[in-house]
Amino acid sequence: MSYRPKGRNVQIDPSDPAAVAFCDKTGMVFNREDLVKQFEWRGNALVWTGFYVGPQFADVPNEQLRPPILPPDPVPIQLPRNPQPTVITWAIGNGVPWEDLTVDSWSSWGGISNGVIALPENQRLLALQNAFFGA
């Protein structure tokens, strides 16, 4: 005697038998042609989860799994300017406001070293010691 699946979800025509399959969600027996694919939102598209379920057990895809629709970014301004500090530190230990710099204060620096205005060589060590040791 052959196996005849029983259940309220299976109708078998003896003259034209059809395949049966199990619902992946409930484990109940259905005619294979009656099972439907289960979908869910992934990103902005409906994607098949890989499950075949009975039509009465299929879930409606939840809209909360969709990404939110964001407004566009604001248009940036042309040539933006960042705020500049009022005190410019231009040498080790010397913080002088830019407005107070004069030609006289620059002349006390003895020369240029690697493109940077520097003290004369005999005063450099003393300036470094004063800057780091607070003398």
N, CA, C and O atoms as a GROMACS GRO file, in nm:
protein
  540
    1MET      N    1   0.083  -0.116   0.000
    1MET     CA    2   0.000   0.000   0.000
    1MET      C    3   0.089   0.124   0.000
    1MET      O    4   0.188   0.129   0.073
    2SER      N    5   0.054   0.222  -0.080
    2SER     CA    6   0.136   0.341  -0.093
    2SER      C    7   0.099   0.444   0.014
    2SER      O    8  -0.009   0.440   0.073
    3TYR      N    9   0.193   0.536   0.036
    3TYR     CA   10   0.172   0.643   0.134
    3TYR      C   11   0.079   0.748   0.076
    3TYR      O   12   0.102   0.797  -0.035
    4ARG      N   13  -0.024   0.782   0.150
    4ARG     CA   14  -0.116   0.887   0.107
    4ARG      C   15  -0.115   0.994   0.214
    4ARG      O   16  -0.165   0.970   0.324
    5PRO      N   17  -0.058   1.111   0.186
    5PRO     CA   18  -0.056   1.215   0.287
    5PRO      C   19  -0.197   1.259   0.322
    5PRO      O   20  -0.284   1.271   0.235
    6LYS      N   21  -0.216   1.282   0.448
    6LYS     CA   22  -0.347   1.327   0.494
    6LYS      C   23  -0.334   1.466   0.552
    6LYS      O   24  -0.229   1.502   0.606
    7GLY      N   25  -0.434   1.541   0.540
    7GLY     CA   26  -0.436   1.675   0.596
    7GLY      C   27  -0.541   1.758   0.526
    7GLY      O   28  -0.583   1.729   0.415
    8ARG      N   29  -0.581   1.863   0.596
    8ARG     CA   30  -0.687   1.947   0.538
    8ARG      C   31  -0.635   2.034   0.425
    8ARG      O   32  -0.715   2.091   0.351
    9ASN      N   33  -0.501   2.046   0.410
    9ASN     CA   34  -0.444   2.132   0.306
    9ASN      C   35  -0.404   2.055   0.181
    9ASN      O   36  -0.348   2.113   0.088
   10VAL      N   37  -0.432   1.924   0.178
   10VAL     CA   38  -0.390   1.841   0.064
   10VAL      C   39  -0.514   1.786  -0.005
   10VAL      O   40  -0.601   1.726   0.059
   11GLN      N   41  -0.520   1.807  -0.136
   11GLN     CA   42  -0.623   1.745  -0.218
   11GLN      C   43  -0.551   1.666  -0.327
   11GLN      O   44  -0.476   1.723  -0.407
   12ILE      N   45  -0.573   1.536  -0.328
   12ILE     CA   46  -0.508   1.451  -0.426
   12ILE      C   47  -0.614   1.393  -0.518
   12ILE      O   48  -0.711   1.330  -0.473
   13ASP      N   49  -0.595   1.415  -0.645
   13ASP     CA   50  -0.683   1.358  -0.747
   13ASP      C   51  -0.621   1.224  -0.789
   13ASP      O   52  -0.510   1.224  -0.843
   14PRO      N   53  -0.689   1.111  -0.767
   14PRO     CA   54  -0.630   0.981  -0.800
   14PRO      C   55  -0.596   0.966  -0.948
   14PRO      O   56  -0.502   0.894  -0.982
   15SER      N   57  -0.670   1.033  -1.036
   15SER     CA   58  -0.642   1.021  -1.178
   15SER      C   59  -0.525   1.110  -1.222
   15SER      O   60  -0.461   1.084  -1.324
   16ASP      N   61  -0.496   1.216  -1.144
   16ASP     CA   62  -0.386   1.308  -1.177
   16ASP      C   63  -0.316   1.348  -1.048
   16ASP      O   64  -0.335   1.460  -1.000
   17PRO      N   65  -0.234   1.259  -0.991
   17PRO     CA   66  -0.171   1.292  -0.863
   17PRO      C   67  -0.071   1.408  -0.878
   17PRO      O   68  -0.005   1.422  -0.981
   18ALA      N   69  -0.062   1.489  -0.774
   18ALA     CA   70   0.030   1.603  -0.773
   18ALA      C   71   0.128   1.587  -0.658
   18ALA      O   72   0.103   1.514  -0.563
   19ALA      N   73   0.240   1.656  -0.669
   19ALA     CA   74   0.343   1.650  -0.566
   19ALA      C   75   0.295   1.719  -0.439
   19ALA      O   76   0.215   1.813  -0.444
   20VAL      N   77   0.344   1.672  -0.325
   20VAL     CA   78   0.315   1.734  -0.197
   20VAL      C   79   0.448   1.780  -0.138
   20VAL      O   80   0.554   1.728  -0.172
   21ALA      N   81   0.440   1.879  -0.048
   21ALA     CA   82   0.561   1.932   0.016
   21ALA      C   83   0.523   1.982   0.155
   21ALA      O   84   0.406   2.004   0.185
   22PHE      N   85   0.624   2.000   0.237
   22PHE     CA   86   0.602   2.049   0.372
   22PHE      C   87   0.623   2.200   0.377
   22PHE      O   88   0.711   2.255   0.311
   23CYS      N   89   0.540   2.266   0.455
   23CYS     CA   90   0.554   2.409   0.480
   23CYS      C   91   0.678   2.428   0.567
   23CYS      O   92   0.694   2.361   0.669
   24ASP      N   93   0.767   2.519   0.527
   24ASP     CA   94   0.890   2.543   0.603
   24ASP      C   95   0.863   2.613   0.736
   24ASP      O   96   0.949   2.611   0.824
   25LYS      N   97   0.749   2.673   0.751
   25LYS     CA   98   0.719   2.745   0.874
   25LYS      C   99   0.647   2.657   0.976
   25LYS      O  100   0.679   2.660   1.095
   26THR      N  101   0.550   2.579   0.930
   26THR     CA  102   0.469   2.501   1.023
   26THR      C  103   0.497   2.352   1.018
   26THR      O  104   0.467   2.280   1.113
   27GLY      N  105   0.554   2.303   0.909
   27GLY     CA  106   0.577   2.160   0.894
   27GLY      C  107   0.454   2.084   0.847
   27GLY      O  108   0.456   1.961   0.840
   28MET      N  109   0.347   2.155   0.814
   28MET     CA  110   0.225   2.090   0.766
   28MET      C  111   0.240   2.052   0.618
   28MET      O  112   0.320   2.112   0.546
   29VAL      N  113   0.164   1.951   0.574
   29VAL     CA  114   0.170   1.903   0.437
   29VAL      C  115   0.074   1.984   0.351
   29VAL      O  116  -0.041   2.009   0.388
   30PHE      N  117   0.126   2.026   0.232
   30PHE     CA  118   0.047   2.101   0.134
   30PHE      C  119   0.073   2.043  -0.003
   30PHE      O  120   0.173   1.974  -0.024
   31ASN      N  121  -0.014   2.071  -0.096
   31ASN     CA  122   0.019   2.046  -0.236
   31ASN      C  123   0.131   2.142  -0.272
   31ASN      O  124   0.129   2.260  -0.235
   32ARG      N  125   0.230   2.092  -0.345
   32ARG     CA  126   0.348   2.174  -0.375
   32ARG      C  127   0.310   2.301  -0.451
   32ARG      O  128   0.369   2.406  -0.429
   33GLU      N  129   0.214   2.292  -0.538
   33GLU     CA  130   0.173   2.407  -0.618
   33GLU      C  131   0.103   2.515  -0.534
   33GLU      O  132   0.090   2.629  -0.578
   34ASP      N  133   0.058   2.478  -0.414
   34ASP     CA  134  -0.009   2.576  -0.328
   34ASP      C  135   0.088   2.657  -0.241
   34ASP      O  136   0.052   2.763  -0.191
   35LEU      N  137   0.210   2.607  -0.222
   35LEU     CA  138   0.305   2.678  -0.137
   35LEU      C  139   0.350   2.808  -0.206
   35LEU      O  140   0.360   2.814  -0.328
   36VAL      N  141   0.376   2.910  -0.126
   36VAL     CA  142   0.419   3.040  -0.178
   36VAL      C  143   0.556   3.075  -0.120
   36VAL      O  144   0.593   3.026  -0.013
   37LYS      N  145   0.628   3.160  -0.190
   37LYS     CA  146   0.758   3.205  -0.141
   37LYS      C  147   0.737   3.311  -0.033
   37LYS      O  148   0.648   3.395  -0.043
   38GLN      N  149   0.822   3.305   0.071
   38GLN     CA  150   0.816   3.404   0.178
   38GLN      C  151   0.917   3.515   0.146
   38GLN      O  152   1.034   3.488   0.122
   39PHE      N  153   0.870   3.641   0.145
   39PHE     CA  154   0.954   3.756   0.113
   39PHE      C  155   0.970   3.844   0.235
   39PHE      O  156   0.887   3.842   0.326
   40GLU      N  157   1.078   3.923   0.238
   40GLU     CA  158   1.098   4.025   0.341
   40GLU      C  159   1.178   4.140   0.280
   40GLU      O  160   1.244   4.125   0.177
   41TRP      N  161   1.169   4.256   0.347
   41TRP     CA  162   1.242   4.373   0.299
   41TRP      C  163   1.387   4.360   0.340
   41TRP      O  164   1.417   4.332   0.456
   42ARG      N  165   1.478   4.380   0.246
   42ARG     CA  166   1.620   4.392   0.273
   42ARG      C  167   1.669   4.509   0.191
   42ARG      O  168   1.677   4.502   0.068
   43GLY      N  169   1.701   4.616   0.260
   43GLY     CA  170   1.735   4.738   0.188
   43GLY      C  171   1.607   4.795   0.128
   43GLY      O  172   1.506   4.809   0.197
   44ASN      N  173   1.612   4.828   0.002
   44ASN     CA  174   1.496   4.887  -0.064
   44ASN      C  175   1.428   4.788  -0.157
   44ASN      O  176   1.354   4.829  -0.247
   45ALA      N  177   1.451   4.659  -0.137
   45ALA     CA  178   1.394   4.559  -0.226
   45ALA      C  179   1.335   4.444  -0.146
   45ALA      O  180   1.381   4.413  -0.036
   46LEU      N  181   1.233   4.381  -0.203
   46LEU     CA  182   1.179   4.258  -0.144
   46LEU      C  183   1.268   4.142  -0.187
   46LEU      O  184   1.297   4.126  -0.305
   47VAL      N  185   1.310   4.061  -0.090
   47VAL     CA  186   1.400   3.950  -0.118
   47VAL      C  187   1.337   3.821  -0.067
   47VAL      O  188   1.279   3.817   0.042
   48TRP      N  189   1.348   3.717  -0.147
   48TRP     CA  190   1.295   3.586  -0.107
   48TRP      C  191   1.384   3.529   0.001
   48TRP      O  192   1.506   3.527  -0.014
   49THR      N  193   1.324   3.482   0.110
   49THR     CA  194   1.401   3.428   0.223
   49THR      C  195   1.448   3.286   0.200
   49THR      O  196   1.532   3.236   0.274
   50GLY      N  197   1.395   3.219   0.098
   50GLY     CA  198   1.431   3.080   0.072
   50GLY      C  199   1.328   2.982   0.129
   50GLY      O  200   1.344   2.861   0.114
   51PHE      N  201   1.224   3.032   0.194
   51PHE     CA  202   1.121   2.947   0.253
   51PHE      C  203   0.998   2.940   0.163
   51PHE      O  204   0.958   3.038   0.102
   52TYR      N  205   0.941   2.821   0.157
   52TYR     CA  206   0.810   2.800   0.096
   52TYR      C  207   0.712   2.775   0.209
   52TYR      O  208   0.734   2.686   0.291
   53VAL      N  209   0.606   2.852   0.214
   53VAL     CA  210   0.510   2.840   0.324
   53VAL      C  211   0.369   2.830   0.267
   53VAL      O  212   0.343   2.866   0.153
   54GLY      N  213   0.280   2.779   0.351
   54GLY     CA  214   0.140   2.773   0.313
   54GLY      C  215   0.084   2.914   0.298
   54GLY      O  216   0.127   3.004   0.370
   55PRO      N  217  -0.010   2.933   0.206
   55PRO     CA  218  -0.060   3.068   0.180
   55PRO      C  219  -0.117   3.137   0.303
   55PRO      O  220  -0.103   3.258   0.318
   56GLN      N  221  -0.182   3.062   0.392
   56GLN     CA  222  -0.240   3.126   0.510
   56GLN      C  223  -0.134   3.157   0.616
   56GLN      O  224  -0.163   3.228   0.713
   57PHE      N  225  -0.011   3.106   0.600
   57PHE     CA  226   0.096   3.131   0.697
   57PHE      C  227   0.202   3.228   0.645
   57PHE      O  228   0.300   3.255   0.715
   58ALA      N  229   0.184   3.278   0.526
   58ALA     CA  230   0.282   3.373   0.470
   58ALA      C  231   0.271   3.506   0.543
   58ALA      O  232   0.162   3.558   0.565
   59ASP      N  233   0.386   3.560   0.581
   59ASP     CA  234   0.391   3.689   0.650
   59ASP      C  235   0.390   3.802   0.549
   59ASP      O  236   0.446   3.791   0.440
   60VAL      N  237   0.326   3.912   0.587
   60VAL     CA  238   0.331   4.033   0.507
   60VAL      C  239   0.465   4.100   0.539
   60VAL      O  240   0.497   4.118   0.656
   61PRO      N  241   0.545   4.136   0.438
   61PRO     CA  242   0.676   4.198   0.466
   61PRO      C  243   0.659   4.324   0.551
   61PRO      O  244   0.575   4.409   0.522
   62ASN      N  245   0.742   4.336   0.655
   62ASN     CA  246   0.732   4.446   0.749
   62ASN      C  247   0.803   4.569   0.694
   62ASN      O  248   0.921   4.564   0.659
   63GLU      N  249   0.731   4.680   0.686
   63GLU     CA  250   0.786   4.804   0.631
   63GLU      C  251   0.897   4.861   0.720
   63GLU      O  252   0.977   4.942   0.673
   64GLN      N  253   0.903   4.822   0.846
   64GLN     CA  254   1.006   4.876   0.935
   64GLN      C  255   1.145   4.829   0.897
   64GLN      O  256   1.244   4.888   0.941
   65LEU      N  257   1.157   4.724   0.818
   65LEU     CA  258   1.287   4.675   0.775
   65LEU      C  259   1.342   4.754   0.656
   65LEU      O  260   1.455   4.732   0.614
   66ARG      N  261   1.263   4.846   0.602
   66ARG     CA  262   1.310   4.929   0.491
   66ARG      C  263   1.394   5.044   0.546
   66ARG      O  264   1.369   5.091   0.657
   67PRO      N  265   1.494   5.088   0.471
   67PRO     CA  266   1.572   5.203   0.519
   67PRO      C  267   1.488   5.330   0.509
   67PRO      O  268   1.404   5.342   0.420
   68PRO      N  269   1.511   5.424   0.600
   68PRO     CA  270   1.435   5.548   0.593
   68PRO      C  271   1.474   5.630   0.471
   68PRO      O  272   1.588   5.623   0.423
   69ILE      N  273   1.380   5.708   0.421
   69ILE     CA  274   1.408   5.797   0.309
   69ILE      C  275   1.454   5.930   0.367
   69ILE      O  276   1.376   6.000   0.432
   70LEU      N  277   1.579   5.963   0.343
   70LEU     CA  278   1.637   6.085   0.400
   70LEU      C  279   1.631   6.198   0.299
   70LEU      O  280   1.640   6.174   0.179
   71PRO      N  281   1.615   6.320   0.348
   71PRO     CA  282   1.618   6.434   0.254
   71PRO      C  283   1.760   6.453   0.203
   71PRO      O  284   1.855   6.404   0.265
   72PRO      N  285   1.776   6.524   0.092
   72PRO     CA  286   1.911   6.546   0.041
   72PRO      C  287   1.992   6.637   0.134
   72PRO      O  288   1.935   6.715   0.211
   73ASP      N  289   2.123   6.626   0.126
   73ASP     CA  290   2.210   6.712   0.205
   73ASP      C  291   2.192   6.856   0.161
   73ASP      O  292   2.158   6.882   0.045
   74PRO      N  293   2.214   6.952   0.252
   74PRO     CA  294   2.204   7.092   0.211
   74PRO      C  295   2.315   7.127   0.113
   74PRO      O  296   2.421   7.065   0.112
   75VAL      N  297   2.289   7.228   0.032
   75VAL     CA  298   2.387   7.272  -0.067
   75VAL      C  299   2.500   7.343   0.008
   75VAL      O  300   2.473   7.435   0.085
   76PRO      N  301   2.625   7.303  -0.014
   76PRO     CA  302   2.735   7.368   0.058
   76PRO      C  303   2.761   7.508   0.004
   76PRO      O  304   2.731   7.539  -0.111
   77ILE      N  305   2.817   7.592   0.090
   77ILE     CA  306   2.849   7.727   0.046
   77ILE      C  307   2.980   7.725  -0.032
   77ILE      O  308   3.063   7.636  -0.014
   78GLN      N  309   2.997   7.825  -0.119
   78GLN     CA  310   3.120   7.834  -0.195
   78GLN      C  311   3.227   7.905  -0.114
   78GLN      O  312   3.198   8.000  -0.041
   79LEU      N  313   3.349   7.859  -0.125
   79LEU     CA  314   3.464   7.918  -0.058
   79LEU      C  315   3.442   7.936   0.092
   79LEU      O  316   3.440   8.049   0.140
   80PRO      N  317   3.424   7.829   0.167
   80PRO     CA  318   3.402   7.843   0.310
   80PRO      C  319   3.529   7.890   0.381
   80PRO      O  320   3.640   7.864   0.336
   81ARG      N  321   3.511   7.959   0.491
   81ARG     CA  322   3.624   8.008   0.571
   81ARG      C  323   3.608   7.959   0.714
   81ARG      O  324   3.503   7.978   0.776
   82ASN      N  325   3.712   7.897   0.765
   82ASN     CA  326   3.712   7.854   0.905
   82ASN      C  327   3.757   7.969   0.993
   82ASN      O  328   3.839   8.051   0.950
   83PRO      N  329   3.707   7.977   1.116
   83PRO     CA  330   3.754   8.083   1.205
   83PRO      C  331   3.902   8.064   1.238
   83PRO      O  332   3.948   7.952   1.259
   84GLN      N  333   3.976   8.175   1.241
   84GLN     CA  334   4.119   8.170   1.270
   84GLN      C  335   4.143   8.218   1.413
   84GLN      O  336   4.074   8.309   1.461
   85PRO      N  337   4.239   8.158   1.481
   85PRO     CA  338   4.270   8.204   1.617
   85PRO      C  339   4.333   8.343   1.613
   85PRO      O  340   4.397   8.380   1.514
   86THR      N  341   4.316   8.421   1.720
   86THR     CA  342   4.371   8.556   1.724
   86THR      C  343   4.516   8.556   1.766
   86THR      O  344   4.589   8.650   1.732
   87VAL      N  345   4.561   8.454   1.838
   87VAL     CA  346   4.701   8.447   1.878
   87VAL      C  347   4.768   8.343   1.791
   87VAL      O  348   4.726   8.228   1.783
   88ILE      N  349   4.875   8.386   1.725
   88ILE     CA  350   4.950   8.295   1.638
   88ILE      C  351   5.082   8.265   1.706
   88ILE      O  352   5.157   8.357   1.740
   89THR      N  353   5.110   8.139   1.727
   89THR     CA  354   5.237   8.102   1.787
   89THR      C  355   5.336   8.084   1.674
   89THR      O  356   5.326   7.990   1.595
   90TRP      N  357   5.433   8.174   1.668
   90TRP     CA  358   5.525   8.172   1.557
   90TRP      C  359   5.665   8.132   1.595
   90TRP      O  360   5.753   8.125   1.509
   91ALA      N  361   5.688   8.107   1.722
   91ALA     CA  362   5.818   8.057   1.766
   91ALA      C  363   5.797   7.982   1.896
   91ALA      O  364   5.692   7.994   1.959
   92ILE      N  365   5.896   7.904   1.936
   92ILE     CA  366   5.884   7.824   2.058
   92ILE      C  367   5.872   7.917   2.178
   92ILE      O  368   5.960   8.000   2.202
   93GLY      N  369   5.764   7.903   2.253
   93GLY     CA  370   5.745   7.980   2.374
   93GLY      C  371   5.703   8.124   2.353
   93GLY      O  372   5.680   8.194   2.452
   94ASN      N  373   5.692   8.171   2.231
   94ASN     CA  374   5.654   8.310   2.207
   94ASN      C  375   5.514   8.313   2.148
   94ASN      O  376   5.496   8.274   2.033
   95GLY      N  377   5.416   8.357   2.223
   95GLY     CA  378   5.282   8.374   2.172
   95GLY      C  379   5.251   8.522   2.167
   95GLY      O  380   5.217   8.583   2.268
   96VAL      N  381   5.262   8.579   2.050
   96VAL     CA  382   5.241   8.723   2.033
   96VAL      C  383   5.124   8.742   1.938
   96VAL      O  384   5.121   8.680   1.832
   97PRO      N  385   5.026   8.829   1.975
   97PRO     CA  386   4.918   8.855   1.881
   97PRO      C  387   4.973   8.913   1.750
   97PRO      O  388   5.069   8.991   1.751
   98TRP      N  389   4.914   8.874   1.642
   98TRP     CA  390   4.961   8.915   1.510
   98TRP      C  391   4.965   9.067   1.495
   98TRP      O  392   5.054   9.121   1.430
   99GLU      N  393   4.868   9.135   1.557
   99GLU     CA  394   4.862   9.280   1.545
   99GLU      C  395   4.982   9.348   1.610
   99GLU      O  396   5.019   9.459   1.570
  100ASP      N  397   5.045   9.283   1.710
  100ASP     CA  398   5.157   9.344   1.783
  100ASP      C  399   5.291   9.322   1.714
  100ASP      O  400   5.391   9.379   1.758
  101LEU      N  401   5.295   9.242   1.610
  101LEU     CA  402   5.421   9.219   1.542
  101LEU      C  403   5.459   9.342   1.461
  101LEU      O  404   5.377   9.396   1.387
  102THR      N  405   5.582   9.386   1.475
  102THR     CA  406   5.631   9.501   1.400
  102THR      C  407   5.761   9.464   1.330
  102THR      O  408   5.819   9.358   1.354
  103VAL      N  409   5.804   9.552   1.246
  103VAL     CA  410   5.931   9.528   1.176
  103VAL      C  411   6.045   9.523   1.277
  103VAL      O  412   6.141   9.448   1.258
  104ASP      N  413   6.034   9.604   1.384
  104ASP     CA  414   6.140   9.605   1.485
  104ASP      C  415   6.152   9.470   1.554
  104ASP      O  416   6.263   9.422   1.578
  105SER      N  417   6.036   9.404   1.585
  105SER     CA  418   6.044   9.275   1.653
  105SER      C  419   6.100   9.168   1.561
  105SER      O  420   6.160   9.072   1.608
  106TRP      N  421   6.080   9.183   1.429
  106TRP     CA  422   6.136   9.086   1.336
  106TRP      C  423   6.286   9.108   1.319
  106TRP      O  424   6.361   9.013   1.294
  107SER      N  425   6.329   9.230   1.334
  107SER     CA  426   6.471   9.257   1.311
  107SER      C  427   6.558   9.197   1.420
  107SER      O  428   6.677   9.176   1.399
  108SER      N  429   6.499   9.168   1.538
  108SER     CA  430   6.579   9.108   1.644
  108SER      C  431   6.615   8.964   1.613
  108SER      O  432   6.705   8.907   1.675
  109TRP      N  433   6.545   8.906   1.520
  109TRP     CA  434   6.579   8.770   1.478
  109TRP      C  435   6.693   8.781   1.379
  109TRP      O  436   6.689   8.860   1.285
  110GLY      N  437   6.792   8.702   1.400
  110GLY     CA  438   6.916   8.722   1.327
  110GLY      C  439   6.922   8.672   1.186
  110GLY      O  440   7.013   8.712   1.113
  111GLY      N  441   6.831   8.586   1.141
  111GLY     CA  442   6.847   8.537   1.006
  111GLY      C  443   6.740   8.436   0.972
  111GLY      O  444   6.638   8.426   1.040
  112ILE      N  445   6.763   8.363   0.865
  112ILE     CA  446   6.667   8.265   0.817
  112ILE      C  447   6.734   8.129   0.817
  112ILE      O  448   6.845   8.114   0.764
  113SER      N  449   6.667   8.029   0.876
  113SER     CA  450   6.719   7.892   0.879
  113SER      C  451   6.617   7.800   0.814
  113SER      O  452   6.507   7.785   0.867
  114ASN      N  453   6.651   7.740   0.704
  114ASN     CA  454   6.560   7.652   0.630
  114ASN      C  455   6.431   7.723   0.592
  114ASN      O  456   6.323   7.663   0.595
  115GLY      N  457   6.441   7.850   0.555
  115GLY     CA  458   6.324   7.924   0.511
  115GLY      C  459   6.241   7.980   0.625
  115GLY      O  460   6.137   8.041   0.601
  116VAL      N  461   6.284   7.960   0.752
  116VAL     CA  462   6.211   8.009   0.868
  116VAL      C  463   6.298   8.112   0.939
  116VAL      O  464   6.417   8.090   0.958
  117ILE      N  465   6.237   8.223   0.977
  117ILE     CA  466   6.313   8.324   1.050
  117ILE      C  467   6.358   8.264   1.182
  117ILE      O  468   6.278   8.203   1.253
  118ALA      N  469   6.486   8.282   1.215
  118ALA     CA  470   6.542   8.219   1.334
  118ALA      C  471   6.631   8.317   1.409
  118ALA      O  472   6.676   8.417   1.353
  119LEU      N  473   6.654   8.286   1.536
  119LEU     CA  474   6.746   8.364   1.617
  119LEU      C  475   6.889   8.340   1.570
  119LEU      O  476   6.918   8.241   1.504
  120PRO      N  477   6.977   8.432   1.604
  120PRO     CA  478   7.118   8.405   1.576
  120PRO      C  479   7.162   8.278   1.648
  120PRO      O  480   7.103   8.241   1.750
  121GLU      N  481   7.263   8.212   1.596
  121GLU     CA  482   7.303   8.082   1.648
  121GLU      C  483   7.342   8.088   1.796
  121GLU      O  484   7.313   7.994   1.870
  122ASN      N  485   7.406   8.195   1.839
  122ASN     CA  486   7.451   8.202   1.978
  122ASN      C  487   7.336   8.223   2.076
  122ASN      O  488   7.356   8.206   2.196
  123GLN      N  489   7.213   8.258   2.029
  123GLN     CA  490   7.100   8.280   2.119
  123GLN      C  491   6.997   8.166   2.113
  123GLN      O  492   6.902   8.164   2.192
  124ARG      N  493   7.014   8.073   2.021
  124ARG     CA  494   6.914   7.967   2.004
  124ARG      C  495   6.903   7.876   2.125
  124ARG      O  496   6.793   7.844   2.169
  125LEU      N  497   7.017   7.832   2.180
  125LEU     CA  498   7.015   7.741   2.294
  125LEU      C  499   6.950   7.808   2.414
  125LEU      O  500   6.871   7.746   2.485
  126LEU      N  501   6.982   7.934   2.436
  126LEU     CA  502   6.923   8.008   2.548
  126LEU      C  503   6.772   8.020   2.531
  126LEU      O  504   6.698   8.007   2.629
  127ALA      N  505   6.724   8.046   2.410
  127ALA     CA  506   6.580   8.058   2.384
  127ALA      C  507   6.510   7.924   2.407
  127ALA      O  508   6.400   7.921   2.463
  128LEU      N  509   6.571   7.814   2.365
  128LEU     CA  510   6.512   7.682   2.388
  128LEU      C  511   6.505   7.650   2.536
  128LEU      O  512   6.405   7.598   2.584
  129GLN      N  513   6.611   7.681   2.609
  129GLN     CA  514   6.610   7.654   2.753
  129GLN      C  515   6.504   7.737   2.823
  129GLN      O  516   6.436   7.686   2.913
  130ASN      N  517   6.487   7.860   2.785
  130ASN     CA  518   6.385   7.945   2.846
  130ASN      C  519   6.245   7.895   2.814
  130ASN      O  520   6.155   7.901   2.898
  131ALA      N  521   6.226   7.847   2.692
  131ALA     CA  522   6.094   7.800   2.652
  131ALA      C  523   6.055   7.671   2.725
  131ALA      O  524   5.939   7.655   2.764
  132PHE      N  525   6.151   7.580   2.744
  132PHE     CA  526   6.117   7.450   2.802
  132PHE      C  527   6.130   7.446   2.953
  132PHE      O  528   6.058   7.372   3.019
  133PHE      N  529   6.221   7.524   3.008
  133PHE     CA  530   6.242   7.518   3.154
  133PHE      C  531   6.187   7.637   3.226
  133PHE      O  532   6.198   7.646   3.348
  134GLY      N  533   6.127   7.730   3.153
  134GLY     CA  534   6.058   7.843   3.214
  134GLY      C  535   6.149   7.942   3.283
  134GLY      O  536   6.109   8.004   3.381
  135ALA      N  537   6.269   7.957   3.235
  135ALA     CA  538   6.363   8.049   3.298
  135ALA      C  539   6.334   8.192   3.262
  135ALA      O  540   6.404   8.283   3.307
   0.00000   0.00000   0.00000
